Amino acid sequence: MKLLIDMGNSSIKWAFLEKEQLSCQQRIAYNNHSLTQAWLKLPAPTQVFVSNVAGAEKAAIITNWIKTHWRLEANFIKSTSYQCGVKNAYENPEQLGVDRWLALLAARRLETRAVCVVDCGTAITLDVLSANGNHQGGLIIPGLATMHNSLLSNTDLSAYLKKSLKRGGNVQDQEPAFLAQDTQNGIILGSLYAVIGLIEYIQNTYEKQGNQLILILTGGSVPALKPLLQKPYRYIPDLVLQGIQTIVTQ
């Protein structure tokens, strides 16, 4: 039984891989619980594979915890020039964030058509993969909370999401206001429209060239975007973990 770990900027996610079946993704924010509390009851894995964009300090904590409690060495995955049918567009492959790389590998396994992969986390990354597996390149902008926090407190975005969920149980089912009547919601909606505008611009540009892009979304901010999306999409919360699975089971 293998443990797959996705270390993002604000939270850590994990799932077990057994007989090529991936368990449900689990998640904790770095500032909510200690790793010891979250992992002490986990069964001991036979191998551990890690995607890390959280930095060397958090990587060292994870490495030491795994070595101390399970007597295992963590295998940290790196972006490469070519893997699992995907060719990296970056001249220096390791400069492409490993989470973006793994999301592309998973997308390639899930779709044979050209895809646009958007990860909505602390930063929002967008990458395009052609039907033949060539990475076309990508874009990076601040995440929704980061944009909002640059002007007001991040707690306002959280309150907006909670209010939307309380009204109808699912942000996806809500009809958002088109324009805001106060500053806080003006910033929230403006941030949402900025992300939607970027996604639609990339999709429309490719369509004008005679190409269709399948939209694949992942990341914690996706629920806030769902009511505004005009075109079909696939929402895959554990896309990075599925990318690790793609490497491990190849």
C-alpha positions as a printed Julia matrix, in Angstrom:
250×3 Matrix{Float64}:
   0.0    0.0     0.0
   1.52   3.29   -1.16
   0.89   6.71    0.35
   0.64   9.59   -2.15
   1.1   13.12   -0.78
   0.34  16.5    -2.38
   1.99  19.32   -0.44
   0.43  22.58   -1.64
   1.06  26.12   -0.49
  -1.74  26.22    2.09
  -2.64  22.58    2.77
  -1.44  19.02    2.51
  -3.51  16.32    0.78
  -3.0   12.58    0.69
  -4.51   9.29   -0.44
  -3.55   5.63   -0.38
  -2.93   3.63   -3.54
  -3.63  -0.08   -3.29
  -4.03  -2.48   -6.21
  -4.13   0.55   -8.56
  -7.14   1.97   -6.67
  -6.83   5.44   -5.16
  -8.62   6.13   -1.88
 -10.55   9.33   -1.23
  -8.39  12.41   -0.86
  -7.85  13.68    2.68
  -6.77  17.22    3.51
  -5.64  19.43    6.37
  -4.47  23.03    6.37
  -0.95  23.47    7.7
  -2.15  25.77   10.48
  -5.14  23.7    11.63
  -3.7   20.43   12.95
  -0.29  19.0    13.5
   0.79  16.28   11.12
   1.21  13.98   14.1
  -2.47  14.27   15.02
  -3.63  13.66   11.46
  -1.35  10.77   10.59
  -0.8    8.8    13.79
  -3.83   6.58   13.09
  -2.93   5.93    9.46
  -1.8    2.43    8.51
   1.9    2.22    7.74
   2.5    2.38    3.97
   5.11   0.39    2.06
   6.22   3.4     0.01
   5.65   7.17    0.1
   5.58   9.48   -2.94
   5.45  13.25   -2.53
   4.64  16.28   -4.68
   5.96  19.35   -2.89
   5.54  23.03   -3.74
   5.46  24.09   -0.08
   9.2   24.64    0.26
  12.21  22.97    1.82
  11.22  23.56    5.45
   7.9   21.71    5.19
   9.58  19.01    3.07
  12.1   18.42    5.87
   9.3   18.08    8.45
   7.51  15.52    6.27
  10.72  13.62    5.56
  11.65  13.38    9.24
   8.12  12.39   10.3
   7.95   9.58    7.75
  11.43   8.34    8.65
  10.73   8.44   12.4
   7.26   6.85   12.41
   7.36   4.5     9.42
  11.12   4.08    8.87
  10.71   4.94    5.21
  12.39   7.36    2.83
   9.98   9.7     1.07
  10.26   9.76   -2.72
   9.98  13.39   -3.88
   8.79  13.67   -7.48
  10.34  16.22   -9.86
   9.19  17.62  -13.18
  11.0   16.12  -16.16
  11.28  16.84  -19.87
   9.11  13.83  -20.84
   7.05  11.33  -18.89
   3.93   9.2   -19.33
   3.25  10.54  -22.83
   3.66  14.24  -21.93
   6.41  16.5   -23.28
   7.3   19.49  -21.08
   7.35  22.85  -22.87
   9.78  24.42  -20.4
  13.4   24.72  -21.51
  14.35  23.97  -17.9
  11.8   21.24  -17.03
  12.22  21.5   -13.27
  11.09  25.15  -13.36
   7.57  23.9   -14.09
   5.95  23.36  -10.7
   5.7   19.66   -9.95
   2.0   20.03   -9.09
   1.36  21.46  -12.57
   3.41  18.67  -14.14
   1.52  15.96  -12.28
  -1.84  17.54  -13.16
  -0.84  17.37  -16.84
   0.16  13.71  -16.53
  -3.19  12.9   -14.95
  -5.06  14.9   -17.59
  -3.24  13.0   -20.34
  -4.32   9.7   -18.82
  -7.93  10.88  -18.49
  -8.33  12.63  -21.87
  -7.01  11.9   -25.36
  -8.13  15.31  -26.62
  -6.46  18.69  -26.07
  -7.01  19.96  -22.54
  -6.79  23.17  -20.55
  -5.86  22.34  -16.95
  -6.63  25.04  -14.36
  -5.53  24.65  -10.74
  -7.3   27.16   -8.47
  -5.27  27.35   -5.29
  -3.13  29.96   -3.58
  -2.01  30.76   -7.11
  -4.08  29.97  -10.18
  -2.18  28.12  -12.87
  -3.4   27.37  -16.37
  -1.69  24.89  -18.7
  -2.62  23.69  -22.17
  -1.82  20.19  -23.39
  -2.25  19.26  -27.05
  -3.95  16.08  -28.21
  -0.55  14.52  -28.94
   0.71  15.17  -25.41
   2.79  18.28  -26.04
   2.62  20.85  -23.26
   1.95  24.17  -24.97
   2.9   26.31  -21.98
   0.92  28.02  -19.26
   0.03  31.08  -17.2
   0.12  31.99  -13.52
  -1.98  34.59  -11.71
  -2.74  35.18   -8.02
  -5.41  32.92   -6.55
  -8.85  34.23   -5.57
  -7.96  34.56   -1.91
  -4.62  36.16   -2.76
  -6.26  38.74   -5.03
  -8.91  39.48   -2.44
  -6.43  39.61    0.42
  -4.4   42.25   -1.38
  -7.29  44.68   -0.78
  -9.35  43.27    2.07
  -9.25  40.45    4.59
  -9.29  36.91    3.24
 -12.04  36.06    5.75
 -14.56  37.93    3.61
 -14.13  35.47    0.76
 -14.61  32.58    3.18
 -17.79  34.2     4.5
 -19.09  34.63    0.95
 -18.57  30.96    0.2
 -20.18  29.85    3.46
 -23.18  32.11    2.86
 -23.62  30.7    -0.67
 -23.45  27.15    0.63
 -25.97  27.88    3.4
 -28.49  29.35    0.95
 -28.66  26.36   -1.32
 -26.29  23.67   -0.11
 -24.08  24.04   -3.16
 -22.34  27.1    -4.58
 -22.77  25.55   -8.01
 -26.57  25.87   -7.74
 -26.59  29.57   -6.87
 -27.24  32.36   -9.34
 -24.55  34.93   -8.44
 -25.23  38.62   -8.53
 -23.98  40.21  -11.76
 -22.74  43.41  -10.1
 -22.08  44.12   -6.44
 -23.66  46.85   -4.33
 -20.84  47.06   -1.78
 -17.05  47.17   -1.84
 -16.34  43.75   -0.38
 -18.55  41.87   -2.83
 -17.27  44.1    -5.61
 -13.76  42.82   -4.95
 -14.97  39.22   -4.65
 -16.94  39.3    -7.92
 -14.16  41.21   -9.67
 -11.68  38.52   -8.68
 -14.02  35.76   -9.88
 -14.6   37.51  -13.21
 -10.85  37.97  -13.7
 -10.3   34.21  -13.45
 -13.31  33.36  -15.62
 -12.15  35.91  -18.21
  -8.7   34.32  -18.38
 -10.1   30.82  -18.86
 -12.59  31.92  -21.52
  -9.95  33.96  -23.37
  -7.68  30.91  -23.69
 -10.56  28.64  -24.73
 -11.93  31.14  -27.28
  -8.5   31.81  -28.78
  -7.94  28.1   -29.35
 -11.42  27.66  -30.78
 -10.75  30.44  -33.31
  -7.76  28.38  -34.44
 -10.05  25.41  -35.03
  -9.09  23.59  -31.82
 -11.33  22.62  -28.92
 -10.01  22.48  -25.39
 -11.48  20.21  -22.73
 -11.49  22.17  -19.47
 -10.24  20.34  -16.37
 -10.42  22.14  -13.04
  -8.83  21.32   -9.7
  -8.06  23.2    -6.48
  -9.93  24.5    -3.46
 -11.4   27.64   -5.07
 -13.22  25.85   -7.89
 -16.65  25.84   -6.11
 -16.69  29.65   -6.19
 -16.15  29.62   -9.97
 -18.73  26.98  -10.88
 -21.79  29.3   -11.13
 -19.96  31.5   -13.64
 -18.59  28.86  -16.01
 -20.3   28.98  -19.4
 -18.79  25.88  -21.0
 -18.57  22.22  -19.94
 -15.78  21.26  -17.58
 -14.5   18.39  -15.45
 -13.82  19.07  -11.78
 -11.22  16.67  -10.35
 -10.2   17.66   -6.79
  -7.44  15.02   -6.51
  -5.88  15.64   -9.94
  -2.33  16.03   -8.55
  -2.63  12.78   -6.59
  -3.91  11.1    -9.75
  -0.77  12.4   -11.45
   1.38  10.68   -8.82
  -0.71   7.55   -9.38
   0.03   7.8   -13.11
   3.77   7.75  -12.44
   3.67   5.03   -9.81
   1.54   2.65  -11.89
   3.14   3.25  -15.33
